[in-house]
Each structure stands twice: as structure tokens, then as C-alpha cells.
Amino acid sequence: MPQFKDTMALLNLQSLLCRSVQVCVAATLASSFAYATETAQIVQLRVDTSTVVSRIPPDFIGFGYETSAVAQSNYFSATNAVLVRLYRQLSPHGLIRIGGNVSDHTRFEPEGVAAARTEREITVINNASLQNLGDFARATGWKVMWGLNLGSGSKEEAAREAVAVDAALGTNLHSFQIGNEVDALRRFEKKYELYHAAYTEYKAAIRAALPKAVFSGPDVIGNWEWITNFVKGESQDMRLLTHHYYRGGARNPSSTMEKLLRRDTAWEERLRDLQQLCREHHLAYRICEVNSFYGGGRPGVSDTFGSALWCLDYMFCLASFGCEGVNMETDVNQLGFISHYSPIVHDENGRCSVRPEYYGMLAFAFAAKGDLVGLTFENTNTNLSVYATKAGDGTLFVTALNKDFAHSMAIEVRAPKDYGRGEVLRLAAPSVESKTGVTFGTSAVTADGTWTPGAQEKCELKQGIVRLNLPRASAVVLSMRPR
């Protein structure tokens, strides 16, 4: 999410890095969320459809779960119509990642009693659990990345579990991961050689039982040496390079709304490194476990409208660095409660509903079609992010996020002159702190899991130019079609 001072520098970096443009200057934000009123600043944007930054894969959107979620009765089930609908509304071809800390404390018992427990106990999954997950995956059209126990199990147990997972999921199985956050597992004493020796043994045992097994990895918190070593040794036998990300810890006093919506320059550098490493080895990478603040999220931040803005921005940021996709962590966490950051939650009766972050994913799903294309705009002292995408049918989307809590602005979009008609959908809420009242396109997700945009703003482009207001703490998606 770099800033650029002039158009030539921007185009040079676009060709070098093949990533999108985003200006997100870290402004000094108000200590409170009180709104100020003043004349809106106008920011001019120019879309360059001739520059393709990256292609957004159809399975970019994903969810991530602890393995204990699979042990819950009637959650992952083809009969859970609301959850199926919430998935398919985002994508017909997404990716579910099953793993997390609990995966290293999970045992597969074919005819045992399924039990969802925390990371301090043993979670049990059985054949019925896996069959339900398989039925759910087929009902949604999504595939599953499955994490195997490397922390407390054996290679023989992992092989038996892999065979059962493959039998239940069939063609909806994406790949296996061996271990979760392997650079933090105590058994390896922070020594890569010990880890990779165990990984090799597990992989051989699984392949002996399941010759066509496909693997992704290493599934790290962030140890760069482990990442590069793994890629050097496994690049010819892996589907995706996998990595995790959280903005910080839930209990850290610095984990605030301001921090969440401020650019993370260190993470940008890591994304740049991941992109370059994967190019060199002809690989793709995915951020397979991510959300706002680890440890279940921070109440009052992770469960508010601010998280929707962050999520939308973050997903586009990943796409701009050529990332293959993202799995937003959701549902019951390793501590045994439903995380505050969870985009989808369920009550004690199993009824599913959405929290604000889901709306950020919904806006991304609406706008992130086809190719991420070039976009330039003047350097401004605003907390603004803007992205442009072009769908296969020629529809052009511009997504703009005003992450300033106090100041509204206006954007003037300059598209190619053959674009003449536009429609506007807004991502909005009463305030950045709102937990309810969130809408996209003036509509909320209904109790049965459906979303239909309300009355859309229409606009006419003159010579490809249109101006839109962008209120404080909100986002807008402008879709334009050729004449």
C-alpha cells in the first residue's frame, strides 16, 4: 500500500512489481470518533485499462476454521441452507481452510464420538464429520484445504486421516497441509531441519497410502528463513505456499481501530518478498489464516463496521501483490469461543448470521472480477485506498475507501471515454464503531442469508468522467459499462 509522488514513478513500479496502486497515508487520526464537518477534498483518479496489474482468481475468497468446527454437529452440512447461501453469495468457487491450532490437537476416530474442544484438549472427528463437510463443500461448490496433525500425532495417524478426508471430499479436496504455524511448534525447537525431516516422513507416509495426495505449505506465522528453505526444497511438489497474518494481538492496548485502518508497511514488504519468491520458483501463494487481531479479535474493533472497511481494503491489497487468495478466519477459535472478528457467527441453536466483516467480503466479491488494472491519482494527505478492476464482459469497477473517521471527500473518476453509464453501491453504517445497521448497496443480508442490492445510484459519465461523494468512514463501488 505504497504512496507515489508522480504518475511516471507509479507506472514504473507497476511494471516492476505488477501490483496495484493504493495511497494510504498514515494521517493523524482523531482520538475520538466524533465527526467533523468541512469542505470535502476532491481527489482525481485516472483508470488505465491497458495496464493489467494481476488477475484475481475465481477462488480468491475463502474462510478459515479450526478443525473443531468440523466436529460441531449440523454446522458443515448440506442442510445448513443459510450457511450454504452465505458462501455461494460470495463465490461459486471459494476455498475453505481447515486447520488452526486445534489441528495439532486433533484425532481421527472413524466410528468415535465427535467432540469439538479447545487447543488444550483433544478434538475428535469421525467419518460422519468428514462426510458432512464433503456434502457441504459439494453444495457450495467450494474446495477444502485440510490441515493434518503434526504437533501431537504420528505419521501413521496422519495417513489414515488423509485417506478418510480424501474419500469424503473427493474432487472438492484442494490440498493437505502438514502442521499449523510450524515455525512455532515446540517439538522442533525452532530448528528447520527437525521440522523438514518430520514433514518429509509424514508426506512419504501419506503418499504411500494416497499416491495422488497434493500438498500446500509450510503454513508459517512468518519465519522467512523457513519459508525460503521450504520453497527451495519443496517447490516441485507443492500446490501453494501458505502464510498467516494478523494485525496484532487482541489483548495488546495498541490494537485499536486507528491501527487496524492504518497501513502496515512491514506487511507490504513481506508481500513483495512473497511475490518475488514465488515468481522465481513458479509458485502461487495464499494467506490461508488471517483476521484483525489474533486471540479471538478485539471487542469494539474487530466486530464493528471498521472491520468491514479493513477487510475490503486488505483483500484488494493482497490481490495487488499477486496473491492467490485469502482465508478469513471465522467461527469457534482455539480458545473455545466464537471470535469477535468472525464474518459469520451462529447461535446456540445453530442459526447463522453475519457480522460487519462479511459486508467487506461481499463488496469485494461484487467488485473484484477479472483483472486488477492500473489506476493513478494525485498524492493526497488522506486515508484513502482506491482500486480498479475490469471484468471479462468489459465492466469496469472502481472501489474507493475513505478510512478517515472525521472527514468526507469526493473522487473524480476518469475512465476511458467509451464508458458512459455507471451505477454506485455504497458500503456504509451509522458510524465506524457500528455493530449493526451495516449495508452494502443500501441493503442488509437477510435472516435467510440472501442479499439483494437496493435502489442503486445511477450516474452518467461525460467523456468518461464522473464525480462522487465519499463520506467519512465508508466505501463506494462504481461500476461502469461501455456505451
Steps between C-alpha positions, in 0.01 A plus 500: 500500500769748396464865417623649173594859427453500126343299222827395334637355822173316546502345154861393538420326827189341353702340222770390745283365778175422316298628788219742551505856603388610839562817685446458869696776671505450875330817612465607860151380579266647757529344843123464509254404228321835514422616149616834361348689213695694238528547125569164339834457326481390136738224389541433128546138387598373157434139401743332259333189361801427279711412807412165657640484853385149586222253437265427790441122515138378522576325832672804656241529778517249781425428863728341758393279791645315793456125452261505796244668272474173304416311818196722565174331410293643214734793427681378193200332344327520164179557698638819659330706231591842643871421518497350150331815372747731677787313335355490150411868523871576526623255239399179323861378526659605830741318732444378856810451712468259792786505750613752758651424840237236567614293202817413693280367781253303290446127471308317228285213634291353215212385720580709808287774655576838342611758756588866441751616760762769558870477423561381858302181440452245221243570230352187343369478145341190347378373165165672541675835566699466181201387296301804615788726399517331162128544444528867600791557261306345213191710584704822491736411216796587725813292553676417826861533611543256789757533780646183652632457854878549516512627856388200702412215263694248294560459128293181501204683654540783250497254210180333622334839544612614154346193338170564680501869407566415136219244497251750648596804292589344167556765234422772755831433676746774409814393688642390834709702741722320750500698824382847598735792564784254484764761584349516850455128573698413813603153384736648240683735740490772232730290279391478137696179440298317766174628357580416140616150591163438669313659208679270255414191706134600526475577131654162410259315729201685354615441143544129571131486594379768260737523200332803341497712815571870439665725759518869587727656758690582710218684682721728706444795729777683321851353531654607169792257519258210538294627206797525265643165611165331449454647153851399395437143609133455414417734210465208258255321729263761642182665383514823699738679733298584812550775759302657788430862596343694787534874558587437865380335820152545646632581848756754389392856594633621163248283312264785421277604213761755395764227476272265310426758231854632477736359236729219612827573322681197639229273360524672162869411492419138584242484220754640257750234610244221471403615152862507385585163657202336335583649163851359520368152576184509283274471804187669631447607861196533722442665837310206643433631853434866562288745689528820697647406842601150608359352817141533383502865397455820700142581609389841379741488207499157336120473514420847365455669164867597508583132449294499178706789362822330608398168346405652164824698488712205614364261239568748220846562643579127478371488144722794410805297603398203285368291789299190404240553771412544865324302773328724753505320834152446639279316752624319814866568575767298680387652831149362464290809420381657176753768410395865506644536150294215357320604177239229560375394844243253627289488814438215742234363265738499206338795320757687293519876452760752388709762674633819338812338354287286270388818323862581415528157340169557321620829352824335387307215337289754311791708373799264475424339166753424230814713498635758739596787267710812522382807687679824578410794717658798663684469827257614767519529875203269544440149630367391163535171313386452140504199266379437145393168347376398158269201457497267201189667359672839497334637814739730686490528878660767718499431874589792729531491879505807721649373826506842662262508797442876484523632145296440188646541153405477135659299222507590132540185294646523150432181304546431128264719298291209371363444852177694534269338757570434864338358812611559858478267800611629839639312800369695796396499866389759757862528622833321480423347841159363396430132557159517333346703223768403249389494135645451156302651217249629762412138586582271790543124491168344598439232761490231231845604377404686185612842384347701217615855424242769556437805287832575332635846433521562127755728344594614153863537402588795279805422289565216748497732803276485808521652849376320815475595865683270744378554857729444798553137603335349194573337166351520155498263204443667164423265211520635145404346170605598149247688290 
